[in-house]
Each structure stands twice: as C-alpha cells, then as structure tokens.
Amino acid sequence: MQIESAELSLIGHREDNQDRVAVVVGEHAALVIAVDGMGGHSDGAKAATTAIASLTASFWAQPHPLIDPIGFLHLALGRAHEEVVALGAALPLERRPRATCALCLVQQGDAYWAHVGDSRVYQIRNGNVVARTRDHSHVEQLLRDGLITEAEMKNHPMRNYVECCLGGDPMLTEMTIGKRQPLQKGDLLLTCSDGLWANLEDADVGRPWSSPASLRETLSELCSRAVHASAPYSDNTSAAVLRWLA
C-alpha cells in the first residue's frame, strides 16, 4: 500500500485545543481520524484523547486488510462511545465529556468512512470535492426537511447545535457509515473538525489540493485559511489527510 499522509491541529482563537487527529498506518490498511472534544462540556480534550486511543486500539486489534470494513467502523465507534461515556459516569448528564468524530479506513484501493456529529470526511480528486459526509446537526436536518436553504445554514442561530456525539448518554449514539468508495490514484481522504469547514465552502476545501506543494504545506495553508476566515473567533482547526498512490 503506497500512501502519503499529514496531520495538523491549530488552536485558533481558543484558550486550549480540544481537537485530536491521527493517521494510523499499517502494511495493508490505514485509518484517518479526526475527533473534536466538545468545549461546552467538561473535559472535551480528555474525551477526544480517549476516542482517538480507542479507535487506534481497535484498528491494531484486527488483521489487515480488514475482512468486514463496515462492521469494523460500527464496532470501533461503539467501543469509543462506551469509553468516552465511562469518563463521565459519575457526573450529571449535562457535564459529561463528549466529542464528535470522523474516521476513514483505506485499504485495497477503497475507502470506507463513518462519522458522528459535525466532524467531516472529504474525498478530494483533482482539486474537487467528489464526496463528503453530511453533519448530524440541527441545521442539516432542517435542510433535509426543506425548511431552510443551504445559504441560510451559515447564519442560522442553531448552526452549532449537534444532534449526535460520542459520550454523554450511555445509549449507543446515531452514526452514519458510508458504502465502499473506490479510489483513483491521487485521491485524497481528509477528516477534520468543524473548525476547518465552518466558514469555507466545499470548493475552498478542495481547491488547494491541486497545488504541487507537499501535503503538509497544503494542509497548513488550508488550516491557516480556515482560522483566518473565522477570525477573531475561530475554533480549534484540525485535519488529517491521506493521499492514495497505489
């Protein structure tokens, strides 16, 4: 498996960074992860760190390539949810640690992804977003119901209200798991927190990757642009990216 990868997490204009990102690479499979600790709840950073550790452990516990990639994503997210729930078991429900999460498994020329909340996965080809996840958010539900337009989402008063997350309620959270996505040489898989996309269009996320610059340089440019676009109140801005070569 031939790939390139990079990851970056910027604090933005916050006092601390509760995002965590990782690219976990084996000989025959790789996992790209972004987790956003929810700052409105206690120990968001601890929730994100716990989720990353759990997902990484689940990946290494399986032989690669994975026989059942979709089943793996479901079970790994469920286990991460349980471990984040356990962090706050002794706390009132409203104070329990929580996080949103997006992850993408890459193996044998295919990508499989899943997410909870408003952390996203993007598939980018030749500088264009060819697919991405749809958020578990209140405004996304309003859009699906035809009650608001895409243009109205950005300024909606409940734009930051997330419907689902890891942690909090012990009941297994809603998650979305995508189907197999065939990859072409040069395709990029990017996972990110909402700090990256909040004030960028899909075209803004895809366009920089047509540059001949290195993954690290392009990722730094994109994350810095996202921070600037949300200034002076930018959130933690984090992403991990993998380029499929063969």
Helices and strands as residue ranges (DSSP letters): E 3-10, E 19-25, E 30-37, H 44-60, H 69-87, G 93-95, E 98-107, E 110-116, E 120-125, E 128-132, H 138-144, H 150-153, E 166-167, E 176-177, E 181-182, E 188-192, H 194-197, H 202-206, G 207-210, H 215-230, E 237-244
